[in-house]
Amino acid sequence: MNDALEIQSNDKITCLWCSLDAETSKLSFLKKAHTIPQSLGGKFLCKEVCDTCNHYFGSPGFNKMAIEVILREAFELTRNMVFTNQKKRSNHYARFKSNFFKLNVENRTFSLKQIYSIRPGFQQMIARQFKRGLFKVFLEELQRQLGMGMGDRFNFIREFARYDLGDYPVFYLVPKLPVLAYVEEEFIAPRLNFGPYQLERIDAYEFYEMNIFGHAFLIPTHKNWHLNYDAYLANVNNYLSHEYKKMIPINAFEDVDFACEFMNSKGST
C-alpha cells in the first residue's frame, strides 16, 4: 500500500471532513451525525463530524439535491420493492412517497416525475450526489468502526464528498441471478462490513467492495485508483463472475437497478 491506514489517537476532536478541531476552530460537535441517514434506519453515529459538515450533507446546494436525500430516495426504492408483498409489512418499511419518482411497486419499476424528467442533466446530477453519498458513508463507517478515516490518503474523498471537487468512479455490480442477497437486519440497522477480506482488498488494491441494502458497489480508496484497477480485476474476476454478470460505472441514476427489476426475470422468487 502506498499510504498506510492511520488510526486516530488525538485527545481533541478533529472533524473527519473539514479537518478542523473543536479546540482551535471553535467548532461544535453536538448534533448526531448518522453514518447512514436516520431516515433509512441508520443508527450508528460518527462522533468526528462537526455540526457544520453534518448539516452540509443534509442540505441542498445550488441546483443540487441534498446528498442524504438522494441516498434515501435511492435505497427506499429498493426497500419498498423488496418488501411490498410481505403479508405483515414491518413498520421499518413504511410505504415511501418519493419526491422524484413514480413507483410501480407491483411491477418493480419506477420513472422520474415529469417535472424532473424534462430537467436537463437531472439524472447525472443525482447520480453524482449518490456517488458522493456512498463515499461519505464509507469514510464515516471506516472511522466509526476502525478509527482509520483520518489519514491523508483519504483527502480525495473529503474533496469529492464534502467539497464537490473532482470526480471519482463508483461501479455498480449487476447481479447474475434474479435474487437479492440480503440480511433483513441490514435493512433495519444498516452498516458496512470491514472484515478481513474487505481490508485485504483495500490494502492490496485500493478498492472497497461495498454491500448495502442488497446492492454491491465498488469504490476506489485511493486517488490514483486506476493504477491498480487492472490488477484488482484480474485478482477478483473469478470470484465476482459467479455472482455478477457485469460491472458498470455509474454515470446516471438509472444505471443502478434500485427497483430490483432483475428480480422480475424468470425463476425469481
Disulfide bonds with the S-S distance in Angstrom:
none
